[in-house]
Amino acid sequence: MDTRFLESFIAVADHGSMAEAARRLAITPAAVAQRIRALEAELGTSLLARAGRTMQPTEAGAAIMERARLLLNDERELKALALADTPAGELRIGAIATAVTGLLPGVLARLAANHPQVEIYVQPGNSIELYDRVIGGELDAALIVEPPFAPPKTHAFAPLGEEPIVLVAPGERAGEDPLRLLASEPFIRYDRNHWGGRLVDAALRRLGIRPRERFELDALDAIAVLVDRGLGVALLPDWPPPWPEGLAIAKLPVPGPAITRRIGLIWPRSSRRRRLIEALIGEAHGVSGTMASRGGATAAPAAAGRECR
């Protein structure tokens, strides 16, 4: 049995559609459908059925899902054991959106150059859901915002960078007082359900300001675009570039002690892929160090009145 068929079946069952499974597996929907048909023919039964707009496992499909996951995991373990003398094999990691576009590309480039036998699967998401997937064993590691609590002793968190919380305002307001802008202008809030959004809440409480809220979003780049359109101001982490192109916004330092969003990697201490994870951390430190030497957000707070165009 080709384990790629099982992988496609699990992807459709988990995400409810052939199109989404294809996107995550980097193949076409037609290829996913072909793999599913081949697996069903080999097992002699239907494994998936349409329920409304989604694809759901049949009774037979649900019965084999747990065993299929174990088989896929065993295959990955065999690859890792066969190449035990060097970092090699598949590593399944998660990453928040700003890490996917900022830190991660450099890390993947260094891994490809220095450890060509490491295969990386990347699952995007927010910190809370990615944390849960690492704790639950669905992912080997994840680049997330540092949790506001101590992870279990079975897991480790390695800080890789800090992003100061800054006031983001339209570019023409660069020379104005940040506190006055926060108190008088409409406020676009970083979603309080996210760990980074709770840091913004902490900054507002420290400043003693209750802003006039207009919107609340969980997409940082979308918030930056709304600020550029003159719809308000926001407190955001000064994440590493790229930011959306063509913005005319000012990043103003928040008065008082700095509040920062720490980004790092969480992983299980007893992972059998520890060698791969250590290689990933080493390359991530190299990338974050390069960003710091270039004045990136991982190292230093934004300069007063700095404009982003």
C-alpha positions, 0 to 999 in steps of 0.5 A, spaced: 500 500 500 502 506 498 502 511 504 501 517 500 494 514 499 493 514 506 496 521 507 491 524 502 485 520 505 487 523 512 488 530 509 481 530 506 478 527 512 481 532 517 479 538 512 473 536 509 475 537 502 479 535 496 481 542 494 483 544 501 487 537 502 490 538 495 493 545 497 496 542 503 499 536 500 501 541 494 498 536 489 492 537 484 485 536 487 485 530 481 491 527 484 488 527 491 481 524 488 485 519 484 489 517 490 483 516 494 479 511 489 486 507 488 485 506 496 478 505 496 479 500 490 485 496 494 481 496 501 474 494 497 470 499 500 468 507 500 472 511 505 469 518 504 462 520 502 459 527 501 455 530 507 453 537 505 459 541 502 464 537 506 467 530 505 466 526 511 469 519 513 464 513 512 463 508 517 469 504 514 473 510 513 472 512 521 474 505 523 481 506 519 483 513 521 487 512 527 491 506 524 492 510 518 495 515 522 500 510 526 502 507 519 504 514 517 507 516 523 511 509 523 513 511 516 516 517 518 520 514 524 523 509 519 526 514 515 529 518 521 532 511 524 535 509 517 538 516 517 540 517 524 547 519 523 545 526 520 539 530 521 534 527 516 527 525 515 520 529 515 519 535 520 512 537 521 512 544 524 506 550 525 508 557 524 504 563 525 502 568 519 508 573 520 513 567 521 511 564 515 513 570 511 518 573 516 522 568 519 521 562 516 523 563 509 530 564 511 530 558 516 527 554 510 533 556 505 538 555 510 536 548 512 535 546 504 542 548 504 545 545 510 541 539 511 538 537 504 535 531 507 530 534 512 523 535 509 519 540 512 511 540 512 509 547 514 502 548 517 500 555 518 495 557 524 495 562 530 499 561 536 493 557 540 491 552 535 498 551 533 500 550 541 495 545 541 497 541 535 504 540 538 501 538 545 497 533 542 502 530 537 499 532 531 505 537 529 513 536 531 514 543 533 511 550 532 513 557 531 508 561 535 508 567 540 510 565 547 504 562 551 502 567 557 503 561 561 508 555 562 508 550 557 508 543 561 514 540 563 514 535 557 515 541 552 520 546 551 520 553 548 526 556 545 525 564 544 528 566 537 526 573 537 522 579 540 517 584 537 516 591 541 509 593 541 508 600 537 503 605 535 501 604 528 498 611 525 497 614 518 504 616 516 502 624 516 501 623 524 508 621 525 510 627 529 504 627 534 504 624 541 502 617 541 498 618 547 494 623 544 493 619 538 491 613 542 486 617 546 483 621 541 483 617 534 479 610 532 482 604 535 483 598 531 484 592 536 488 586 535 484 580 537 484 579 544 483 572 543 490 571 541 496 571 545 499 577 542 492 581 542 492 580 550 499 583 550 496 589 547 491 589 552 496 589 557 499 595 554 493 599 554 492 598 561 499 600 563 497 606 559 491 607 563 487 609 556 481 606 554 481 607 546 475 609 542 474 602 538 472 601 531 474 594 529 477 588 532 481 583 527 486 577 528 490 579 521 496 584 523 497 585 515 489 587 515 490 592 521 496 595 518 492 596 511 486 599 515 491 604 518 494 606 512 487 608 509 486 613 515 481 608 519 484 609 525 490 607 529 493 600 532 498 597 537 501 592 533 508 588 534 513 590 530 514 584 526 520 582 521 518 584 514 515 584 509 509 588 511 504 589 506 507 593 500 505 601 499 503 603 506 504 610 508 504 608 516 508 611 522 511 606 527 511 610 534 514 607 540 509 606 546 511 611 552 514 607 558 517 600 559 517 596 553 512 590 552 514 585 547 511 579 543 516 574 544 516 569 538 519 562 539 519 554 537 515 549 542 517 542 541 516 536 545 523 534 549 522 527 548 521 527 541 524 522 536 526 528 531 530 532 536 536 532 531 531 535 526 528 540 531 535 542 533 537 543 526 531 547 525 533 551 532 540 552 530 538 555 523 532 559 526 538 563 531 542 564 525 536 567 521 534 571 527 541 574 528 542 576 521 535 580 522 538 583 528 544 585 525 540 589 519 536 592 525 530 588 524 524 587 529 527 581 532 532 585 536 530 593 537 524 597 538 522 601 532 525 608 532 521 614 534 516 617 528 519 611 523 515 611 517 514 605 513 513 605 505 
